[in-house]
Amino acid sequence: MPKAFRSMFAFVLSTGLALPLAAEEIGPDTVVARVGETSITLGHMIVMRAQLPPEYQQLPDDVLYEAVLDQLIRQSAVADSIGDDLSLGARLALENEQRSYIAGEALSRVAQEAVTDETIQAAYEAAYAAAEPEREYNAAHILVKTEDEAKAIRAELDGGADFAELAKTKSTGPSGPNGGDLGWFTKGMMVKPFEDAVLGLEPGQVSDPVETQFGWHVVTLRDSRIKQAPALDEVRDDLVQQIQRDAMEKAMEDLTAAADIERPEVQVDPALLNDRSLLDQ
């Protein structure tokens, strides 16, 4: 327990007023420690806790409270040891950090304000309602190394062999143990020769051997269907992220265009960016 707290605690005990602050009296400006002239508040602690790595976020609140407070006290004590006597590099780094943080805060506000029920609905309709219906395919394949192996497999299938069983025993692809099943996919998701073979099949048909960079395939088309648009709730998170990205990008462009920007005509050798000795001047 910090010394300031020890003396306060002893005073409260001696006067019989060992009562904690009421919940409504606790806020982000509540001082939890002082190091010299530096006050550490509950708000400082909340911010530091939120910035902890995920593995520390799971620790009990009482453990984190003491650890975070101790860290802030140590940092304050060390920082106070040099006060304002910062190197040029340190001052410039702080300016960059402040600029970056404030810009991030501004863009965060833009992103939050951009997301409404109306903008989500509009983004959904733009992405799905007006989109052309797309066909998707469910296929399976057997992958082998040579054309002769593929031809032999096709002959077995023509003779009545079960496709899934042959895939399990002879396919070298990762889908082999699952009977060669590739699930549902749309145009553009498979390599071109494979896609062309699938598009040329009717459900239930088996292709001739097809060569790709992965080897030789024997393909069967199990089914095809028109891909249905997902429900809004299924894609809400993706839509929100896209809305926020678009809003932040537009804000950066608009604010930069509106800013009073001056670039003095000074010739700077780009190689000077690597010269940290300039910060020692």
PyMOL commands that set and color helices and strands:
alter all, ss='L'
color gray80, all
select helices_A, chain A and resi 3-15+23-25+42-50+54-57+61-80+88-114+117-129+147-158+163-170+176-178+192-199+232-258+270-274+276-280
alter helices_A, ss='H'
color red, helices_A
select strands_A, chain A and resi 31-35+38-41+134-144+181-186+210-212+215-227
alter strands_A, ss='S'
color yellow, strands_A
deselect
rebuild
show_as cartoon
